[in-house]
């Protein structure tokens, strides 16, 4: 299954981000803990070179904890500061503030030597669509200062947010990159909801998800849906899910598209379990 999506406004957003990099000290990059590599825009490394870097593994509460730890180690070994978060929760805010100061230690020291005291760290928040940037900023700032939505592409303009005397954040629109070289990347992004569902074949996506779950999370579907046999092919399992949850068309037939939507929604909401789709 080959998925590609790169709306025109993203080119403009990338150019603006390039300009804004001159103003900032730190790049805070949100990735989805379920697919940490596939949810990283490869352009960010080039755009943010020579800047302090912090990676936030967002939605870590939806991902397998053992893989969260493995990904945390993976990024730390590459020289990034890393924090596991759930953008909706206040619990990680204090930890992040400490890590921001640590990541920008050299910059703060340079300022001090020049006699510049208490200049706030200016950080840019980046990430692909629907990875939770706006939710993170709202939680971090303690008020609804950016527009949020569960559809990719809600944040359009540039916004500076003063968090406290130590940190100012620049929010940016979510940007993808022009072409996914590896089809598996496009598929994973589609599965977590970073590509508009309306342009996708949901039934095919459900087959792919079932295949991943039966391979890496044996028994998880049988536990969630009554009457499922994981030894069956993906198409038969989706049919069993339709049967289990009475996903019917108007003619009374079992509706695979409805079952696919149900499966995708329950995966994205964590109802099936804590699932990581990509492994370091």
N, C-alpha and C positions, 0 to 999 in steps of 0.2 A: 504493500500500500504506500503510494508516494504522496506526501502532503507538502504543499508549498503555499505560503501566504505572506505577502510583503506589500501592504497598502502604501500608496504614495506619500502620505504624511510622515512615514518613518524615515525617509531619506532626509527630509527637512529637519526632523528631530535630531538625527545623527549629526548634521552639520552644526546645529545649535549647541549640541553637547560638546563638540570639538572646541567651539569658541569658549564655552563656559569653563572648560577644564583649566583655563589660565587663572581663574578666580579661586580655585579650591585647593585644599590641603590634603583631603582624604576622599577616596572613592569607597562608598558603602554599597556593596553589591548584594542584592537579595537573589538567592537561587531557591528553587523548590527542592526540599530535602528528599523528595521521592525520585527526582531525576537531576542531581546536582550538576552534572556536566552538560547534559542536553539543555538545561534551562539557563546556561551561561551564554551570553552573546560573545562570540570570539572577538568581535571588534573592541570590546571594553578593555581588553589587555593592551591593545595598541593605543587606544585613546587615553588610557589612564597610566601609561608608563611614567616612571619617575614620581608617582604619587603614592602616598601611604594607602594600603589596601585592607579592607575589612570585608569578609564574606559572612553573610547571615544565612544560615541554613533554615529557611522559613518553612512552616508547616511540618516541622520536625515531629509534632505530635501525631501526624498522619503516617509518618514513615517508620520503618522498623528501627528500633533503638540500636540494635547491634550494627546496622549499616550506617546509622547516624554517626556513631563513634568512628567507624572505619573511614567515612568521608571527612570527618573533622581532622583525623590524622593525615589523610591524603593531602588536604589543602594546607595544613600547618607545615608539612614537609616541603611544600612548594614556596613557603615564605609568607603566606597570608595569615592575618589574624582571623580567627573563626569563632562564631557564637551560634549555638543552636537556639532557635526561637520559635514561638508561635506568635505571629504579629498581633493577634487579638488579645494577648495576655500581657499584663504589666510586669509579670515576674522577671523578665529578662532585661528590663529597662536599666536598672542600676548596673548590671554586669556590662551592658553595652557602653554606658557612659565611661566606665573604668577602662574598657578596651580602647575606646576612642582616644583617651588621654595617652594610653600606652602606645598606640599606633602612631600618634603624632608627637611623641616624646622629643624627637630630633628637632622638629619645627618649633616646638615650645621653647626648647633650649636656645635655638638660634635667635628667636624673638627676645628672650631674656638678655642675651649677650648684647643685643642692639639697644637695650633699654626699653623694648616694647613689652609692656606687661598687660596681661588679661585680654589680649586680642582673642576673640573666640575662634575655635577651629571651624573652618568652613568646609562642610562635607557635601558631596553630591550623592544622592541616592539613585542608584541605577538598577535596572533589571528588565526582564522581558515582560510583555503584557500578562496581567492576571497573576503575577507572582506575589502580590500583596504589599507593594510599596506604599500606597496611600494608607492602607490599614495600619501598617507599621508606623508611619509618620504620625498619624492621628493618635495612636496608643502612646508613642514616645513623647509626643508633645502634650498629651493629656487633654486634648480637645479636638473637635472635628475641624481641622484647618485645611484639609484637602478633600476634594470630592472623591468618594470611593464607589466602586461598583464591582459586581462579580462578572462583568463582561470585559474582554480585552479591549484596551484602547480608551478608557474613560479619561485619563489624565492627558490634557492637550497642551496647556501653557506652562510657562516657567514661574515657579513660586519659591521665594526664600522664606524659610520659617525659622524664627528665633526660638530655640528650645529653652535656653537658659544663658547665663553669662558666659558659659564655656563653649557652647556649640550652636552653630547656625547650619540649617540643612537646606540644600537646593533640591527640590523634587524635579524629576524629569519624566516625560512621557515614556511608556514602555516601548522599547524598540527590538524588533527581531533583526535578522540579517538576510540579505537578498536570496540566498539559496542554501538549502540544507543539503550538503554533500552526501550525508549518510541518511537514507530513508528512515532508519530507525529513530533518528533524532526528531524528525517531523511527526512520526507516529507518537512518540512519547509526549511531545508538546501538545498534540491533539488530545491525548488521553487525560492529561491534567487540566485541560480547558484553556490553554494559552492561544488556541486558534479557534476561530468562530465555528461552533458546531454546525451552523447552517450550511457551510460549504463542504462538510465532510460526509462520508458514508458511515453512518453510526453502526450499522450492522457489522460491517467489515472491522471497524475499530473494536467492537465487542468481541469478535472472534480472536483478534490479536491479544486483547486483554485476558481472555479466558486461557489462551495458550500460555501466556506468561505466568498466570496464577497457578495453573495445574502443574507447570514445570517447577516453579520456585516455592510455591506455598501450598503443598499437597494437603488436601482436606479442607481448605478454607472455604471453598464454595459449597461443599457438602454440609458444612457447619451452618452456613448462612441460609441456604435454600433447600427446603424439604424435597426429597425425592431425586436429588442430583446424583449422577454417577460420573465421577471424574475420569473414568476410563474411556468414556465416549469421545467422539470428535467434538471440536468447538461448536460446530453448527447444531449438533444434537444436544449439547449442554445448554446452549442458548434457548433451544426449543423447550428443554426441561424447566428452565427458569421462567419462561413464558407461561408454562403450565402451572408451575408452583405458585406464581403470583397472579394468575388469571389475567394475563395481558392479552386481551381479545380485540379483534377488529370488529367493525360494525356487523359483519356477516357471521360473527361467532367463531371465526377461525383464530388460532393462536397467532399473535402478532409479534414477529421477531424484532421489528423496529422499536416497538414499545418496550420489549424486554431489554433491548440493547440500551435504550435511554435509561431504564431503571438501573441496570447493572452499572453503567457509567456514573450515574448520580450517586449510587451507594458506594462506589469505589472512591469518588472524589470527596465524599463527606466522611470517609473513614468508617462507614457502617460495616463493611466487609472485614475490616481489620487494619492494622498498621502495615502498609505495603510500600516497599521501595521497588522501583521498576528498573533501576540501573545500579550496577555494582562496581566498586573501585577495583 
